[in-house]
Amino acid sequence: MQTEQKQQLSSLMDGELKDHHFIDAVSKDEDLQACWHRYHVVRSAMRGELHSSTLTLDISKQVAQAIADENLYFEMTDQPIPNEVNIPKAENLFWHRIKDAVAKVSQIGLAACVTLAIIAGVQYQQGQSDNLNGAPTLNTLPVGVNVAPVGGIQQQHNDQQLFEKRQYDKIRLLVQDYELQKRLNAH
């Protein structure tokens, strides 16, 4: 767009130009129409008449042009040649499957070893506390005072059942934890 056309457009907006040929040129030329719109926005802003509804940012034409100019289909220079494509051998697939199976079995074996070590440690620790001749680490009874359990022999039997139940619960929790870890690691 030339400077002379912009001056004529400005004169037309001010009401100083009455050229019908220029008005036809503005109605046919999109650049002049866009300039006409910008001039009106500037004039409204200078007069304090500018509202947020008047200001519109229309970038649809620029986006459409950018999409049209963009090359969507890139040339692939490194196409494989059909005769040179390497297909994995069945022997390699077999070893891959064997490797996966060994990895899973070793994970299960490791979990079993850890579980066995925990159970043995707990039993050893409980056996150590039984061999202290009744002197627990934290003694809540005064020294020299013997207190008999209320239940007598029945109390010892209940203690054994409680001990076995606690061991069973610990083992059940360990197995549940193992199953949960196995599910989490499977994905």
C-alpha positions in Angstrom: 0.0 0.0 0.0 1.4 3.4 -1.0 1.6 6.5 1.1 -0.7 8.4 -1.3 -3.4 5.8 -0.7 -3.1 6.1 3.0 -3.3 9.8 2.8 -6.5 9.6 0.7 -7.9 7.1 3.2 -7.2 9.4 6.0 -8.8 12.3 4.1 -11.9 10.1 3.4 -12.2 9.4 7.1 -12.0 13.1 7.9 -14.8 13.8 5.3 -12.4 15.9 3.1 -12.4 13.4 0.1 -15.5 12.6 -1.9 -13.9 10.5 -4.7 -16.2 7.6 -5.7 -13.4 5.8 -7.6 -11.3 5.7 -4.4 -14.3 4.4 -2.4 -14.7 1.6 -5.0 -11.0 0.8 -4.7 -11.3 0.6 -0.9 -14.3 -1.7 -1.2 -12.3 -4.1 -3.5 -8.9 -4.0 -1.8 -8.5 -6.0 1.5 -5.4 -4.1 2.5 -7.2 -0.8 2.3 -10.1 -2.2 4.2 -7.8 -3.4 7.0 -6.1 0.0 7.1 -9.5 1.7 7.2 -10.4 -0.5 10.2 -7.1 0.3 12.0 -7.6 4.0 11.4 -11.1 3.8 12.9 -9.8 1.9 16.0 -7.0 4.6 16.4 -9.6 7.4 16.1 -11.9 5.8 18.6 -9.0 5.3 21.0 -8.0 9.0 20.7 -11.5 10.2 21.3 -11.9 7.8 24.3 -14.8 5.9 22.6 -12.9 2.6 22.4 -14.8 -0.4 24.0 -13.5 -3.9 24.4 -16.1 -5.1 22.0 -14.7 -2.9 19.3 -11.3 -4.4 19.5 -11.2 -7.7 17.8 -8.1 -9.6 16.9 -8.8 -11.6 13.8 -5.9 -13.8 13.0 -7.9 -16.4 11.1 -6.5 -15.3 7.7 -2.9 -15.5 9.0 -3.5 -18.9 10.5 -5.2 -20.2 7.3 -2.2 -18.9 5.3 0.3 -20.5 7.6 -1.5 -23.8 7.4 -1.7 -23.6 3.6 2.0 -22.8 3.4 3.1 -25.5 5.7 4.4 -28.7 4.2 2.5 -31.5 5.9 4.1 -34.4 4.1 7.8 -34.5 4.6 9.9 -36.5 2.2 11.4 -39.6 3.9 14.9 -40.0 2.6 15.8 -43.0 4.7 13.2 -45.5 3.5 14.1 -49.1 4.1 14.8 -51.2 1.1 12.4 -54.3 1.2 15.2 -56.7 0.4 17.4 -55.4 3.2 15.0 -55.4 6.1 16.3 -57.6 9.0 13.6 -59.9 10.3 14.5 -61.3 13.8 15.4 -65.0 13.7 13.2 -67.5 15.7 16.4 -68.5 17.6 16.8 -64.9 19.0 13.1 -64.8 20.0 13.5 -68.1 21.9 16.5 -66.7 23.9 14.5 -63.5 24.5 11.7 -65.5 26.0 14.0 -67.6 28.1 15.7 -64.4 29.4 12.2 -63.0 30.5 11.3 -66.3 32.2 14.6 -66.5 34.1 14.1 -62.9 35.2 10.7 -63.6 36.6 11.9 -66.8 38.3 14.8 -64.9 39.9 12.5 -62.2 41.2 10.2 -64.8 42.8 13.3 -66.6 44.3 14.6 -63.4 45.7 11.3 -62.6 47.3 11.2 -66.1 48.8 14.7 -65.7 50.2 13.8 -62.4 51.8 10.7 -63.8 53.3 12.6 -66.8 54.7 15.3 -64.5 56.2 12.6 -62.4 57.8 10.8 -65.4 59.3 14.0 -67.0 60.5 15.1 -63.7 62.0 11.9 -63.2 63.9 11.9 -66.8 65.2 15.6 -66.4 66.3 14.8 -63.1 68.0 11.9 -64.5 69.8 13.9 -67.5 70.8 16.6 -65.2 72.3 14.0 -63.4 74.3 12.7 -66.7 75.7 16.2 -67.7 76.9 16.7 -64.6 79.1 15.3 -66.6 82.1 12.3 -64.4 82.4 14.2 -61.2 82.7 12.6 -59.0 79.9 14.4 -56.0 78.5 11.8 -53.7 80.0 10.9 -55.0 83.5 7.7 -53.5 84.8 7.6 -55.6 87.9 9.6 -54.8 91.1 12.6 -57.0 91.6 11.9 -59.9 93.9 8.2 -59.9 93.4 6.7 -63.0 91.8 3.3 -62.6 90.2 1.3 -65.6 89.1 -0.9 -65.2 86.0 -4.6 -65.3 86.7 -5.3 -68.2 84.4 -2.5 -70.5 85.6 -1.7 -73.2 83.0 -4.6 -72.1 80.8 -2.7 -68.7 80.5 0.4 -70.4 79.1 -1.7 -72.3 76.6 -3.4 -69.0 75.5 0.0 -67.4 75.2 1.2 -70.1 72.9 -2.0 -69.8 70.8 -1.5 -66.0 70.7 2.1 -66.4 69.7 1.2 -68.8 66.9 -1.6 -66.5 65.7 0.8 -63.6 65.6 3.3 -65.6 63.6 0.6 -66.7 61.2 -0.6 -63.1 60.8 3.0 -61.9 60.1 3.4 -64.6 57.4 0.0 -63.7 55.9 1.0 -60.0 55.7 4.4 -60.9 54.1 2.6 -63.0 51.5 0.1 -60.2 50.8 2.9 -57.7 50.5 4.7 -60.0 48.1 1.6 -60.5 46.0 1.1 -56.7 45.9 4.7 -56.1 44.8 4.4 -58.8 42.1 1.2 -57.1 40.7 2.8 -53.6 40.8 6.0 -54.8 39.0 4.1 -56.8 36.4 2.8 -53.6 34.8 
